[in-house]
């Protein structure tokens, strides 16, 4: 499947911060997160996990956002 930009929430930032990441869409419609987060970042979901996404409005407009871990 194709790679796509999705957004993952950063934790412990004091304000809402979303990191764009390149993620590979899986056949079941989930997305696999990159294997590593940048140093100093704590993601809402662990690197290399599979997540479900939904379209949400962020400050820069609509985006595909990781909302839950996939089973």
CNS distance restraints for C-alpha pairs under 8 A (distance, minus, plus):
assign (resid   1 and name CA) (resid  24 and name CA) 6.48 0.50 0.50
assign (resid   1 and name CA) (resid  25 and name CA) 5.50 0.50 0.50
assign (resid   1 and name CA) (resid  26 and name CA) 6.11 0.50 0.50
assign (resid   1 and name CA) (resid  27 and name CA) 6.88 0.50 0.50
assign (resid   2 and name CA) (resid  24 and name CA) 5.85 0.50 0.50
assign (resid   2 and name CA) (resid  25 and name CA) 5.97 0.50 0.50
assign (resid   3 and name CA) (resid  22 and name CA) 6.18 0.50 0.50
assign (resid   3 and name CA) (resid  23 and name CA) 5.30 0.50 0.50
assign (resid   3 and name CA) (resid  24 and name CA) 4.26 0.50 0.50
assign (resid   3 and name CA) (resid  25 and name CA) 6.13 0.50 0.50
assign (resid   4 and name CA) (resid  22 and name CA) 5.52 0.50 0.50
assign (resid   4 and name CA) (resid  23 and name CA) 5.40 0.50 0.50
assign (resid   4 and name CA) (resid  24 and name CA) 6.28 0.50 0.50
assign (resid   4 and name CA) (resid  25 and name CA) 7.04 0.50 0.50
assign (resid   5 and name CA) (resid  20 and name CA) 6.15 0.50 0.50
assign (resid   5 and name CA) (resid  21 and name CA) 5.46 0.50 0.50
assign (resid   5 and name CA) (resid  22 and name CA) 4.64 0.50 0.50
assign (resid   5 and name CA) (resid  23 and name CA) 6.11 0.50 0.50
assign (resid   5 and name CA) (resid  64 and name CA) 7.51 0.50 0.50
assign (resid   6 and name CA) (resid  20 and name CA) 5.64 0.50 0.50
assign (resid   6 and name CA) (resid  21 and name CA) 5.59 0.50 0.50
assign (resid   6 and name CA) (resid  22 and name CA) 6.47 0.50 0.50
assign (resid   6 and name CA) (resid  23 and name CA) 6.57 0.50 0.50
assign (resid   6 and name CA) (resid  53 and name CA) 7.87 0.50 0.50
assign (resid   6 and name CA) (resid  63 and name CA) 7.07 0.50 0.50
assign (resid   6 and name CA) (resid  64 and name CA) 5.06 0.50 0.50
assign (resid   6 and name CA) (resid  65 and name CA) 5.62 0.50 0.50
assign (resid   6 and name CA) (resid  66 and name CA) 6.86 0.50 0.50
assign (resid   7 and name CA) (resid  18 and name CA) 5.77 0.50 0.50
assign (resid   7 and name CA) (resid  19 and name CA) 5.33 0.50 0.50
assign (resid   7 and name CA) (resid  20 and name CA) 4.43 0.50 0.50
assign (resid   7 and name CA) (resid  21 and name CA) 6.10 0.50 0.50
assign (resid   7 and name CA) (resid  63 and name CA) 7.14 0.50 0.50
assign (resid   7 and name CA) (resid  64 and name CA) 6.20 0.50 0.50
assign (resid   7 and name CA) (resid  65 and name CA) 4.68 0.50 0.50
assign (resid   7 and name CA) (resid  66 and name CA) 6.12 0.50 0.50
assign (resid   8 and name CA) (resid  18 and name CA) 5.43 0.50 0.50
assign (resid   8 and name CA) (resid  19 and name CA) 5.28 0.50 0.50
assign (resid   8 and name CA) (resid  20 and name CA) 6.57 0.50 0.50
assign (resid   8 and name CA) (resid  21 and name CA) 7.39 0.50 0.50
assign (resid   8 and name CA) (resid  43 and name CA) 6.69 0.50 0.50
assign (resid   8 and name CA) (resid  44 and name CA) 6.76 0.50 0.50
assign (resid   8 and name CA) (resid  45 and name CA) 7.71 0.50 0.50
assign (resid   8 and name CA) (resid  65 and name CA) 6.11 0.50 0.50
assign (resid   8 and name CA) (resid  66 and name CA) 5.45 0.50 0.50
assign (resid   9 and name CA) (resid  16 and name CA) 7.39 0.50 0.50
assign (resid   9 and name CA) (resid  17 and name CA) 5.97 0.50 0.50
assign (resid   9 and name CA) (resid  18 and name CA) 4.57 0.50 0.50
assign (resid   9 and name CA) (resid  19 and name CA) 6.34 0.50 0.50
assign (resid   9 and name CA) (resid  43 and name CA) 6.03 0.50 0.50
assign (resid   9 and name CA) (resid  44 and name CA) 5.50 0.50 0.50
assign (resid   9 and name CA) (resid  66 and name CA) 7.68 0.50 0.50
assign (resid  10 and name CA) (resid  16 and name CA) 7.45 0.50 0.50
assign (resid  10 and name CA) (resid  17 and name CA) 5.53 0.50 0.50
assign (resid  10 and name CA) (resid  18 and name CA) 5.83 0.50 0.50
assign (resid  10 and name CA) (resid  19 and name CA) 6.72 0.50 0.50
assign (resid  10 and name CA) (resid  41 and name CA) 6.74 0.50 0.50
assign (resid  10 and name CA) (resid  42 and name CA) 5.74 0.50 0.50
assign (resid  10 and name CA) (resid  43 and name CA) 4.75 0.50 0.50
assign (resid  10 and name CA) (resid  44 and name CA) 5.98 0.50 0.50
assign (resid  11 and name CA) (resid  17 and name CA) 7.84 0.50 0.50
assign (resid  11 and name CA) (resid  41 and name CA) 7.65 0.50 0.50
assign (resid  11 and name CA) (resid  42 and name CA) 5.43 0.50 0.50
assign (resid  11 and name CA) (resid  43 and name CA) 5.88 0.50 0.50
assign (resid  11 and name CA) (resid  44 and name CA) 6.09 0.50 0.50
assign (resid  12 and name CA) (resid  42 and name CA) 7.19 0.50 0.50
assign (resid  13 and name CA) (resid  17 and name CA) 6.92 0.50 0.50
assign (resid  21 and name CA) (resid  33 and name CA) 7.57 0.50 0.50
assign (resid  21 and name CA) (resid  34 and name CA) 7.36 0.50 0.50
assign (resid  22 and name CA) (resid  33 and name CA) 7.56 0.50 0.50
assign (resid  22 and name CA) (resid  34 and name CA) 7.12 0.50 0.50
assign (resid  23 and name CA) (resid  31 and name CA) 5.92 0.50 0.50
assign (resid  23 and name CA) (resid  32 and name CA) 5.58 0.50 0.50
assign (resid  23 and name CA) (resid  33 and name CA) 5.36 0.50 0.50
assign (resid  23 and name CA) (resid  34 and name CA) 6.41 0.50 0.50
assign (resid  24 and name CA) (resid  31 and name CA) 5.57 0.50 0.50
assign (resid  24 and name CA) (resid  32 and name CA) 5.51 0.50 0.50
assign (resid  24 and name CA) (resid  33 and name CA) 7.41 0.50 0.50
assign (resid  25 and name CA) (resid  29 and name CA) 6.22 0.50 0.50
assign (resid  25 and name CA) (resid  30 and name CA) 5.89 0.50 0.50
assign (resid  25 and name CA) (resid  31 and name CA) 4.46 0.50 0.50
assign (resid  25 and name CA) (resid  32 and name CA) 6.59 0.50 0.50
assign (resid  26 and name CA) (resid  30 and name CA) 5.31 0.50 0.50
assign (resid  26 and name CA) (resid  31 and name CA) 5.63 0.50 0.50
assign (resid  26 and name CA) (resid  32 and name CA) 7.07 0.50 0.50
assign (resid  29 and name CA) (resid  52 and name CA) 7.49 0.50 0.50
assign (resid  30 and name CA) (resid  50 and name CA) 6.26 0.50 0.50
assign (resid  30 and name CA) (resid  51 and name CA) 5.55 0.50 0.50
assign (resid  30 and name CA) (resid  52 and name CA) 4.95 0.50 0.50
assign (resid  30 and name CA) (resid  53 and name CA) 7.12 0.50 0.50
assign (resid  30 and name CA) (resid  70 and name CA) 6.93 0.50 0.50
assign (resid  31 and name CA) (resid  50 and name CA) 5.37 0.50 0.50
assign (resid  31 and name CA) (resid  51 and name CA) 5.32 0.50 0.50
assign (resid  31 and name CA) (resid  52 and name CA) 6.42 0.50 0.50
assign (resid  31 and name CA) (resid  53 and name CA) 7.57 0.50 0.50
assign (resid  32 and name CA) (resid  48 and name CA) 6.10 0.50 0.50
assign (resid  32 and name CA) (resid  49 and name CA) 5.77 0.50 0.50
assign (resid  32 and name CA) (resid  50 and name CA) 4.38 0.50 0.50
assign (resid  32 and name CA) (resid  51 and name CA) 6.46 0.50 0.50
assign (resid  33 and name CA) (resid  47 and name CA) 5.64 0.50 0.50
assign (resid  33 and name CA) (resid  48 and name CA) 4.79 0.50 0.50
assign (resid  33 and name CA) (resid  49 and name CA) 5.61 0.50 0.50
assign (resid  33 and name CA) (resid  50 and name CA) 6.20 0.50 0.50
assign (resid  33 and name CA) (resid  51 and name CA) 7.39 0.50 0.50
assign (resid  34 and name CA) (resid  47 and name CA) 5.72 0.50 0.50
assign (resid  34 and name CA) (resid  48 and name CA) 5.22 0.50 0.50
assign (resid  35 and name CA) (resid  47 and name CA) 5.04 0.50 0.50
assign (resid  35 and name CA) (resid  48 and name CA) 4.33 0.50 0.50
assign (resid  36 and name CA) (resid  47 and name CA) 5.31 0.50 0.50
assign (resid  36 and name CA) (resid  48 and name CA) 7.04 0.50 0.50
assign (resid  37 and name CA) (resid  41 and name CA) 6.31 0.50 0.50
assign (resid  37 and name CA) (resid  42 and name CA) 7.40 0.50 0.50
assign (resid  37 and name CA) (resid  43 and name CA) 7.26 0.50 0.50
assign (resid  37 and name CA) (resid  47 and name CA) 6.14 0.50 0.50
assign (resid  43 and name CA) (resid  47 and name CA) 7.57 0.50 0.50
assign (resid  45 and name CA) (resid  49 and name CA) 7.05 0.50 0.50
assign (resid  45 and name CA) (resid  51 and name CA) 7.93 0.50 0.50
assign (resid  45 and name CA) (resid  68 and name CA) 7.92 0.50 0.50
assign (resid  45 and name CA) (resid  69 and name CA) 7.12 0.50 0.50
assign (resid  49 and name CA) (resid  69 and name CA) 7.30 0.50 0.50
assign (resid  50 and name CA) (resid  69 and name CA) 6.07 0.50 0.50
assign (resid  50 and name CA) (resid  70 and name CA) 5.45 0.50 0.50
assign (resid  51 and name CA) (resid  66 and name CA) 5.99 0.50 0.50
assign (resid  51 and name CA) (resid  67 and name CA) 7.05 0.50 0.50
assign (resid  51 and name CA) (resid  68 and name CA) 5.55 0.50 0.50
assign (resid  51 and name CA) (resid  69 and name CA) 4.39 0.50 0.50
assign (resid  51 and name CA) (resid  70 and name CA) 4.87 0.50 0.50
assign (resid  52 and name CA) (resid  66 and name CA) 5.78 0.50 0.50
assign (resid  52 and name CA) (resid  67 and name CA) 5.90 0.50 0.50
assign (resid  52 and name CA) (resid  68 and name CA) 5.37 0.50 0.50
assign (resid  52 and name CA) (resid  69 and name CA) 6.17 0.50 0.50
assign (resid  52 and name CA) (resid  70 and name CA) 5.86 0.50 0.50
assign (resid  53 and name CA) (resid  64 and name CA) 6.00 0.50 0.50
assign (resid  53 and name CA) (resid  65 and name CA) 5.12 0.50 0.50
assign (resid  53 and name CA) (resid  66 and name CA) 4.32 0.50 0.50
assign (resid  53 and name CA) (resid  67 and name CA) 5.30 0.50 0.50
assign (resid  53 and name CA) (resid  68 and name CA) 7.15 0.50 0.50
assign (resid  54 and name CA) (resid  64 and name CA) 5.49 0.50 0.50
assign (resid  54 and name CA) (resid  65 and name CA) 5.45 0.50 0.50
assign (resid  54 and name CA) (resid  66 and name CA) 6.71 0.50 0.50
assign (resid  54 and name CA) (resid  67 and name CA) 6.59 0.50 0.50
assign (resid  55 and name CA) (resid  62 and name CA) 6.42 0.50 0.50
assign (resid  55 and name CA) (resid  63 and name CA) 5.40 0.50 0.50
assign (resid  55 and name CA) (resid  64 and name CA) 4.50 0.50 0.50
assign (resid  55 and name CA) (resid  65 and name CA) 6.06 0.50 0.50
assign (resid  56 and name CA) (resid  62 and name CA) 5.42 0.50 0.50
assign (resid  56 and name CA) (resid  63 and name CA) 5.49 0.50 0.50
assign (resid  56 and name CA) (resid  64 and name CA) 6.38 0.50 0.50
assign (resid  56 and name CA) (resid  65 and name CA) 6.44 0.50 0.50
assign (resid  57 and name CA) (resid  61 and name CA) 5.27 0.50 0.50
assign (resid  57 and name CA) (resid  62 and name CA) 4.22 0.50 0.50
assign (resid  57 and name CA) (resid  63 and name CA) 6.19 0.50 0.50
assign (resid  58 and name CA) (resid  62 and name CA) 5.87 0.50 0.50
assign (resid  58 and name CA) (resid  63 and name CA) 6.57 0.50 0.50
